[in-house]
Amino acid sequence: MRSRELPPDTVLAWFDVHARDLPWRDPDTSAWGVLVSEIMLQQTPVSRVEPVWLNWMARWPRPSDLAAETQGEVVRAWGKLGYPRRALRLHAAATEIAERHDDVVPSDVDVLLALPGIGAYTARAVAAFAYGQRTPVVDTNVRRVVARAVHGAADAGPPSTTRDLADVAVLLPTTESRAARYSAALMELGAIVCTARSPRCADCPVLSDCAWQRAGRPAYSGPAKPVQRFAGTDRQVRGLLLDVVRGSDRPVERHRLDLVWADAGQRDRCLDSLLVDGLMEQTDEGLFALPGER
């Protein structure tokens, strides 16, 4: 690989002008604020995350603040961000940070990885964006930018942690602070310019260096990607059931849950899965509540 395809000076100059004004990018944002944003942003658009993040940081500005809250209230505050188990994982991570790390989010990647629910991407994102470390941060957007600009491919193909981290590591500037900002810039480039379906190539700062452009923008030639649907899925049913309980200040009767979905088999399966995941609890009287709110 040749690092010239994504020259740092060019990419950083573009980022200085075009970076979105996101609250978690504020220099005064704590490492805890960065961690919360990274968990919330997983598979969720920025527009949906921003108001929830602002509310969370106002209510729980430190890990210990969230750790002292009930799991049920944390799930309620998660709202409609989707994948609500992330709220429970964030609560668990906050508890460990408060109890074992003096209420300070660790800066070491390996220590971050040991926290509940923190994976390879999140650990490196916190190390880079909260602590300015020179560590590769690779999400879907970064993989797509590297695939096109460096490898000349329309799509990054199946993820490979080892390969993807190596691809980005060789591109990073040597200076830590520049490297961290460069990682953010690559992510932004993929999010708003080098998009999956309609890339805005005319607005790309590395257009003249892009291997995909030089190759004539070859089309994706891999297997067809499945279209992710939401309507009628267990995800939708789980969300509807959780909405009923989340919207009540007391445990709810089973008949209220039965009203949200006609297919009894799917409804029961989804209700059982919410109980197993710890997102809902059943009282001795057979009522249903958020965790810790029986």
C-alpha positions, 0 to 999 in steps of 0.5 A: 500500500502507498500512503500517498493516496490519502495525504494527511495534509490534504485530508486534515485541511478538508476536515478543518473546513467541513467537519460537522459541528457535533457536541462530542467533538467539543474540546471540553468533552470528557472521555466519558462523553466520548465513550457515551457517543461512540456507544450510541453511534453504533448503527445509529444516525448522528441526527438521532443520537445528538439530542439523546447524548445531550440529555444523557450528559446533562443528567449523568456527566460522570460514569458514577452518575450513570452507575447510581441510576437504575437500569430501568431508567437508563433503558427509558432514557435510551428512548428510540435509539434502537439496540437497547442492550447497548444501554445496559452495557453502558451502565455496566461499563460506567459501574466498573469505571466508577468502582475500579478506575476512580471514575475516570475512563481508562486511556489504555486500549487493553484496559478499555477492552476489559470493560463490559461491552467495549469492543475493538472499535470503541476502545480505539475510538476512545483512545484516539478521540478522547486522549489523542493517541495514535491508534487506527480507528476503523469503522464502516466509513473508514473501510470504504474510503480506504477500499476506494482511495487506496485499493481501487475497489468499490466496496471494502468487502468482508471486514478483517480486524487485522487487515483493516487496522493494518491498512489504516495504521500505515496511513496515520501521521506520526504525530499523535494529535494529528493522527487522532484528528486524521482518523476522525477526518477519514471517518467524516470523509466516508460519512458525508462525501465517500458514501456507499450509494451516491459518493460526492466525488467532485467534493472529495479532497483526494479525488486526484489521488483516488485509486478507484477514480484512476481505475474508472470507478469499477462497480462492486462485483461481489455477492449481492448484499441482503437488504435489511428490513425493519417492518415485521421483524423481531426488532420491531416487535421488541421495540413496540413491547418495550415502548409500552413498559418504558412509557409507564411509571408502573408495571403493566399488565400482560393484556397491554402488551398483547395489543401491540402485535397480532402474531401471538407466537412472534409476540411471545418470542420477543417478550421472552427475549426481552426478559432473557436480555434483562431489558424487562422483568416480570413481577410476582404478580405477573406484571411487566416492568423495566429492570429494577422497577418492579 
